[in-house]
Amino acid sequence: MHATPPLPWPVIQRIRSTPGRIIDNTTMERLGHDRFQVADWVRDGRLERLAPAWCREPGDEAPHQAAHLATAYLRRHRPDELVIISGDHALGLQIPDHQPTGSPMALVEHGRRVRTRQEPWQTVQCHDLSSVPTTTAHGLTIARSTRSLADHAAGPARSDGAVRELVYLAINRLRLSPAELVAGWSTMDHPGARRLLELAADGSFEHESPAERDCFLDIFSPHPPVPDCQVWIAENIRADFAYLFAALVMEYHGEETHAGTVDRDATKQFAARSLGYDHLVITKSVRRDPRAVALHVHEVRRRREDLMLRGQLRRPPLPPQPTRLTPLRTLVPLG
């Protein structure tokens, strides 16, 4: 049985030096190999076809290859044309360990014709493409986070939970301000932006993870008064939940996000106590009886409010807060 000969070395070199490690038929022709030769190499397994006229080495999944392929394909005859990667893949280009799901979304000018029947990307035509705020990552033009999240949320098949989770990821990993995101979505005539504004209106983005949101909905919403969420009690310390007049803060410690963070968590708790705050920790096991947790929290809160009113506790100074979606509501005694 004869072994399949390898691709010519100049072809291999060209593929491996290209962003996304892909090659098109036009480049192959410049190297002296016509489309019939390319078709033969695909048939005998020396190349793998990704889209009409575009191939890679078999099984070679380069980083962000799908986004590079979409951009290269759409610009193959018009290299100066603007193509913007948006949605989940645009965020994946900025967050190193985030694996986007589904196919990339490519924004193109309105009226742009795409001739493939089953391209491995989505093409979205935009009347105002030049007005889309962009940045660059890995050699690609991508939509900034406000637009990328809106484009992702426009997909009706995506659940509210999945949309929230991606927003939480972007806020945490890219250090985005929820208030600035909401302000940006408010200026957009876009179905995804409208959906995100609806989620913001129900308080979804006052938290930084699904688990924190569930904690708030299970423990505090049914047993008011509710605490403030995501409050900076020092320039470098942010509390998940706080009753500020009572100088009482609460942290939700999830199994995944707080695995292996004992030292960091203890340091944060010590710092909060040193400032004058009482510090309570809520975990998955503690959440099993939300009513009991709420009763305990409110008992501590009322006791500390009473001590504050009597002048027996010192109220810690509060640093300036970034713009918030909801104004602070616990600066006064709640009774």
Secondary structure as UniProt FT lines:
FT   HELIX           9..16
FT   TURN            19..20
FT   STRAND          23..24
FT   HELIX           25..30
FT   TURN            31..32
FT   HELIX           35..43
FT   TURN            44..45
FT   STRAND          48..51
FT   TURN            52..53
FT   STRAND          54..56
FT   TURN            58..59
FT   TURN            63..64
FT   HELIX           65..74
FT   TURN            79..80
FT   STRAND          84..86
FT   HELIX           87..92
FT   TURN            93..94
FT   TURN            96..97
FT   STRAND          105..109
FT   TURN            110..111
FT   STRAND          122..126
FT   TURN            127..128
FT   HELIX           129..131
FT   STRAND          134..137
FT   TURN            138..139
FT   STRAND          140..143
FT   HELIX           145..153
FT   TURN            156..157
FT   HELIX           160..173
FT   TURN            174..175
FT   HELIX           178..186
FT   HELIX           191..201
FT   TURN            202..203
FT   HELIX           204..206
FT   HELIX           210..215
FT   HELIX           216..220
FT   TURN            221..222
FT   STRAND          228..234
FT   TURN            235..236
FT   STRAND          237..243
FT   TURN            244..247
FT   STRAND          248..252
FT   TURN            255..260
FT   HELIX           262..275
FT   STRAND          278..282
FT   TURN            284..285
FT   HELIX           286..288
FT   HELIX           290..309
FT   TURN            310..311
//
